[in-house]
Amino acid sequence: MQISPIIVALYQKLERAKKLKLAIAEEENKIEVEEITSKVTFFYEKLRNSVDFKEVHLLRRFAIERNLRRRLLLETLKPQIAKGLIEDLIRSRYLPNNALPEKFILQVAHIIKRYNDLFLLLNDLYHTAERKKYFDWLVGIEACEIDMLLSPETIGDSVIETMYQAIKPRIKFSGASVDEVRVREKNVQLYIAIHKSLVKSDDTIIAYHLFNLYFPDWRQADENLVKVVAANFASIHRTLQHHLKHPYQKKLLNTIKEDVVTFKILYELILLKGDDLADLLADPEQFLAEAKILINQKYKIVGNKIRQSSIRAVIYIFVTKMTLALIFELPYEVYIVKELHYLPLIINVLLPPLLMFLITLTIVPPTKENTNKILDNLHNIIYGEPKQSILCKLNVKYSQNWGFRTFYYSMFTTLYILVFGFIIMLLQSLSFNILSGTLFLFFLTMVSFFALKIRSTAKEYKVLQKKMGLLAFLIDFFSLPIVSAGRWLSTKFKKINVFAFVMDYIIEAPFKIFIATFEDWLGFLKDKKEGMYHDE
């Protein structure tokens, strides 16, 4: 059976990436660190990551970003820090030991110098508030570039490009007159949607790719290009933020869900099979059999992830609620209200974790029909002709008028008042005071938001969605203000992380200096030991 042209092109890209990886592996003079310091640093990183939850695939990039931010706060980012930065990543086991050629030190130093030149220019061009905003954003972009040099995502990027080429012709506009600017925006938004949904890229990674789209020579930039970027930086930042918040994006994210699952399975198969991919593609039955095994494994992984997340959330909510009840709620009722109401205390302690537990019980795993649909889609992509049917039509005039926005926000505000007003009245009838009522509302919103995220995880590999009944619609509709409040609180509290700040700026700097010094001392002892053997 003939393989489709887009998959042939993907395979050729993967072969080129494999040759490049082999060439790097064969190079001599690798960067090596001591195993004893690696164990200590790795333990520290596990501890650091436990106080600030991040997606696993983003941890290395965040480690680079932390390192750069810390050094930027204490001193200017100098090219000389490149060696220490890479060694720190190897000690933390974000990169393999004795595997990266030493030439990477010079390449990272060039990146740091280029961004340092840009930082110095921006420092002269912008005032304090703007400068801080741009510096924070630019450090993330710099961390992305270093990360992708040290550990390039060649397979992921190749699959993203393949999916983009397969879907792009199927996204149309509803309207006769479409200019080149809107077509370009549509393509950019499709690229962003694929990045977010297929490999779970965050805004910083996407901004890095968009930055290089506008400045394709940035990685080899000379002094003149750095000056051009600095002079136009406010406009560049504004344009990229516009892309990241564009109205097309939400519709495209919903539109491509089914295709994302198909390409995600293809991506995982490529990672899993590697050298055997050519033989697998040549045998459609074997390919689909392997895909089916992988899909069922993914269902189990998602199921385990849901159970673990649910258990952690229930324990976290219960322990936190018990602690707050003992520290604040109970003393408040005893010493200030001077009246102890047991019912609010019991509800506040038991209801949030119980609600979380009950919500997770309603999650239904994917069916066999879902698996068959994924396999059919996969077969069509690999061995069939690319689909020509229209996936969605985007409105040429995507911005709503002032009247519509006013009506929408008025209705949403009314819904907020009705829902929270009803809950507050119910709490008052149950003898909740202002403190116990506030704690109840806080945990209710947070539980609802956590539950939404867990349910979203459960849908990761679902392509067949059940039709929503009237009851489900009403529950979703009236829970919208609660979930929205939970999302807002989660975002705000994520920014205020005292533990992460203390570890990053007070503990980490002296710890990393001590580790680097200790490793140098171990290297000195090793050299002395070898020297004694040679003397004999």
N, C-alpha and C positions, 0 to 999 in steps of 0.2 A: 504493500500500500504506500502511495506517495505521501511524503511529508510536506506540509504546507510551506510556502516560501518564507513566511515570517519566522518559523521555527528553524529552518535551515540557516537563516541569517543569525538567529540567536545562538545556534550551535557554533557557528564560525567565530562569533565574538567570544564565546566561552573558551574555545580552543586557543585563541590569541591570549586571553587572560591567563590560561594555564601555562603557556610557554613563558610568559613574563614572570609568573610566580616561580617556576622552575629555575629560571635564570637568576633570580634573587637568591634562591635557596643554595645554588652552587657557588655563590660568591664567598670569598674568604674574609677573614678579619671581621668577625661578628661581635656585637655588643653583648657583654656578659656581666652579670652581677653575682654576688655571693649568695648562696642558698640560705644561709642563716639570717641575713638581713631581709631576704625576700619573705621568709616566714613571718617575721615580726611586722613588716610593712603590710603584708597581705591581711594579717589579723586586724591591724588598725583600719584598713580600708573597709573590711566587713563591718567593723564597729561604726565607722563614719557613715556608711550607706544605710545602716539600720535606723539612724535618726533623721533621715531625709529620703523618703521613698522616691525612687526614680525607676523608669523602665530599664530592665537589665541591658538591653542593647544600646542604651545611651550612657551607661556608667563610665566607659573609658573617656568619652568626649567631655563629660562633666568633670572627670578627674583632671584632664588637661586644662579645662576652663578654670577650675579651682586654683590650680598651680599658677596659671597666668595672672589671675585676679590678685592672688596673694602677693606675687612678685611686683605687680603693677602698683599695689598699695604701698609696698615697702621701698621700691626702687623702680627705675626705668627698666623696661623689658630689654635686656641686652642679648645679642646673639649667643654670647658665651653660656647662657643658661640651657642651651639646646641639649648638651650631653647629660646634664643633671635631670632635665625633664624626661628624656627617654629612659634613663636608668631608673628613675622613680616609677615610671609606668611598668617597666619590666619587674621591678621588685614587688609592685602591687599586683602582679600577674594579669595585668590588662594586655600585656604583650608577652610572647614567648621568650624565654632566656636563650641566649646564644643562637639566635635565629635571624636577627636583623643586621644587615651589613653596616659597617661604621660610616659609610657614605651618607646614611640618613641623618647623621649628626650635622653635617655641613648643610644638607638640604633644609632641615628644620631651622638651622641658624639663619639661612637666607629668608625663610618665611618670617621669622621673628624680626629680622632687620627691616623687612619691607613694611610690616605693620607698625613697627616702632617709628619709622619715618612718617607714616601716616598719622600716628598718634601725636607726634610733635607738631605737625602742620595743623591738625585739628585743635590742638591746645592753644595755638595763636589765633585761630579763626573764630572760635565760638566761646560764649560765656559759660559760667559754671554749671547752670542747670542743664543747658543743651549739651555741653561737653560731657557731663556725667552720663546722660542718656545715650549719647553716641558711643562713648567708651565702653559702656556695659554691653551694648549691642555688638560692637566690633570685636570685643574679646571672644564672644561666642562664635563669630564668623572665623576668627583666627584659629580657635580651638578645632573647629570643623576641618579646616584646611590641613592642620597638623595631623589630626586623627585619620583623615582619608589618605594622607601620604603614608603614614605608618601602617595602616591596615585598610587598604582600598576595598570598597564594596563593589568589586567588579561584577560579581554574579547578580547582586541585587539591582545594580544600575542597568545591567543588560536586560533583565526581566522587565524592569520598569519601562525601558525604551520599547521593548517588544509589545507590551500591553498598550502603551501609548499609541503606537503605530496601528495596532489592531482596532482600537476604539475611536480614534480621532475622526475618521470619516463618518462615524455613526452619530456624532453630536452635531445637530443642525440648529439654525435659528428660525424662529417663527416670525417671518417678515420678509418682505421682498428686498429692501435695500439694506445691505450689510457691508460696512466698510472694512478696510484692512485692519484698523485698530481693534475693532470688536472681534475679528477672527483671531488676531494675535492674543487678545485677552482670553478668549475661549480656550485656546491651546495651552496658555499658561495655567489657567484654572484646572484644566484636565490633568496636566502634569502634577500640579499640587495635590489634587484629589487622589491620584494614584500613589504618590509618595506617602501621603498620610495613611491611606488605608492598606496598602500592600506591605510596606516595610515599617509602618508606624513612625515615620519621620516627624520630628517636632518642627516648630516654626523656625528655629535657628538653622537646622539643616537645610530646610527649604529655602530660607533667605540666602544661605551660602550658595546654593545652586543657582538661584535667580541672579545673585550678584555676578556670578561668573557668566551667566547668560548675557547680561548687559556689558560685561567687560571680559570677553573671552581670553584676552592676553594678560589678565590680572596675575596669574601665577608666574608669569615671566616679566612682570611689570618693570619698566625702567623708571628713572627719576621723574620724567615728564608725566607718565601715566599716573604715578602716585600723586603728583600735584593736581592733575585734572580731577581725580577722585576726591581729593580733599576739598577743592574749590566747589565741587557740586554735591558734597556729601549730604547736605540737608535734603536736596531734591531726590537723591538716590534712596535715602532712608524712607522718605515719604512715599515714593513710588513702590518700593518693595512692601511696605506696610499696607498700601492700598491693595496690592495683589493678594496678600495674606488674609485680608478681611473682605474680599469681594463677594457680592451677593450670589454670583453664579456657583460658588463653591459648595454651598449646602445642597443644592439640587444635584450637582454632579456627584457628590459623595453618596447620596441615596441612589442615584441612577446606576452607578458602576458596582454596587455591592455584589451582585451575582458573578460578574466577571472577575472581581477581586478574589473571591474564593477559588475560582478556577486557576487563576495565575499564581495564587498563593500555594496551591498544591503542586503546581508545576515547579515553582521556586524551591519548595522543600524537597521535591524529588531530585532536582539538580544537585542540591547540597548533599543529599543522602547518597546518591549513586555515583556522582563524580565521573571516574574513569569508565564506568560501565554504561554511561548515558547513550552512546552511539548504538550499542547492541540492544539496549532497551527500546530505543526509538524505532529500531528496525523491526521489532516484533510487537505489533499493536496489542495482542492478547496479553502478553507478558507485561507490557507497559501499564495497561489498565488494571491488571491483577495487583501489581506493585502499588499503583495509585490507590486502589481500594484498601489495601492493608494500611497504607499511610493515613488515609482519611479516617479509618476506624481508630488508629492510634491517636490521631489529633482529637477525636471526640473524647477519648479517655483522658487525654492531657487537659482538655478544657474542663471536663467534669471534675477532675482532681483539683484544678485551679479554683473552680467555683467553690468546692467543698472547703479547701484550705482558706480561701478568702472569707468565706462565710464564718468559719470557726474563729478565725483571727478577729473578724469584725465583731462577732458576738462577745468574745472574751474581752476585747478592747473596750467596747461600749459598756459592758457590765462592770468591769473593774473601774473604769473612769467614772461611771455614774455612782457606784458605791463610794468611791473616794470623795467625790463632790458632795454626796449626801452627808457623809460623816464630817467633812471639814466645814461646809457652808450651810447646807440645808437644815440639818438637825440642830446645830447651835442657833441658827436664825430663828427657828420656831420656838426653841426653849427659852432663849434669852431676850429676844426682841418682840416676837409675836406673843410670847408667853402662853402658847397653847399648841399642843402637839396633835397634828392631824395625821393619823397613820395611813389613811387611804392614799393621799397624794404621794407620800413617801414610797409606799409599795408600788404604786403605778409608775412613778419616776424611775425606780430601780429595775423593775421587771419588764415593763412594756417595751422599751427600745430594743433590748436584745431579743425579746420574744417576737417582736414585729419583724426584725431582721431575719430571724430563723424561719418564720412562716413564709416570708416573701421568697426565700431561696427554695423552699419546698415546692413552690408553684412552677419552678423552671422545668421545662420539658426538653429532654435530649433530642437531637436530630433523628429522623426516621430513615428507614432503608430507601424510601423514595427520594429523600434528600441526597443520599449517597449516589443513587443512580443518576440523578440530575447532574451532579458534579461530574460524574464519569462521562456522561453524554456531552457535556460542555467541553470537557478536556479532550475527548476524541475529536470533536469538531474543530478545535483550535489546532491540534497536532496534525491531523490527517485530512481535514476537510478544507473547504474554502472559507475564508474570513466572512463573518456575517455582514450583510449589507443593510439589514433593517435598521431603522432609526431608533436609537436608544432614548433620546430625549430632545426636546426643542427648547432652546433658551430664548427668553424674550429679548428683543433688541433694546427695548426701553425697560431696563431692569429696575430703575429707581422708582419707588412709590411716591405719589404726590403728597403734599402736606396734609390734605384732608384725610387721606387713608391712614397715614401714620398717626395722626391725632386720634382718629376713631379706634385704631388698633390698641394704642397705649391706654386710652381711656377704658376700653373693655378689659384689658389686662389688669389695670389698676383696680377696677371694680371687682374683678375675680379675686384678686389678692385680699381686698378688704372683706369680701364675703367669706372666703375660706378661713382666714386667720381670725376674723371677727367671730365666726361660729365656734372655732376651737377655743378661743379665749372665754367665750360665754360658757362653754361646756366645762372648762377648767374651773371657772368661778363657782359653778353649781356643785363642783366636787370639792370645794373648800381649798383650792390651790391659792397660795399667796403669790406676791409678785416675783419672789425669787424662785420658788418651785415651778411656777408657770413659765418663767423665762428659760429655766433649765429644760423643762419638758419640750418647749418649742425648739430650742437649740438642738436637742438630741433627735427630735422627730424629723427635722429638716436634714440633719446629717445622715440619719439612717436611711431616709428616702433616697438621698443622693448616692450613698454607698450601694444601696440595693439596685438602683438604676445602672450603675457601673458594672455590677456583677451580672445583671441580666443582659447587658450589652456584650459582655464576655461570652455568655452562653450562646449568643447569636453569631459568633465569629465565623462558623462554618455552615451556617444555615442559608440555603438558597430558596427554600420553599417556606414562605411565611403564611401562617394561619390568618384568615380574615378576622378582623377585630369585631367582636360582638358589641351590642349596645352597652352592657354592663362594663366591659373592659374600656370602652370609649369614655364612659362617664367617670370611671376611676382615674384614667389618665388625665382627663380634662380637669377634674377638681384637685388632683395631686400636683398639677403643674406649678402653682405658686410655691408649694412646699419644696419640691425638687429644685426649683430655680433658686430659692433662698439657700438651700443646702449647697448648691454649686458655688454661689457667691461666697458663703462662709468658708468653704473648703479652699477656694482660691486665695482669700484674704489670709487665712491662717497658715497656708503654705508659704506665704511670703515672710511671715513672722516666725522664724525658726531659730530660737535662741541657742539651742543645742548645736545646730549646724554652724552658726556664726562663731560660737566659742571654739569648736573643733577646728574650723577653717583658719581663723585668724589669731588664736591664742595658743592652741595646743599643737596644731599641725606644723607651723613654721619651725619651732625649736626641735620638734620630733624628727622632721625630715633632715634638718641640719645634722642632728646627732647620728642618724642612720648613715648619711653620706660620709661623715667623718669616721664612723666606726668601720665602714666598708673600706675606706682608704687605708685605715690602720691594718685591717686584715690583709689587704693587698701588699702592704709593706712587710708584714710578717711572712707572707708567702714568698716574696722575693728574697728575703733574708734566708729563709729555709732552703730555697733552691740554690742560693749562692753558697751555702755551707756544703751542700752535696757536691757542687762543682769543684769547690776548693779541695775536697778529698780526692 
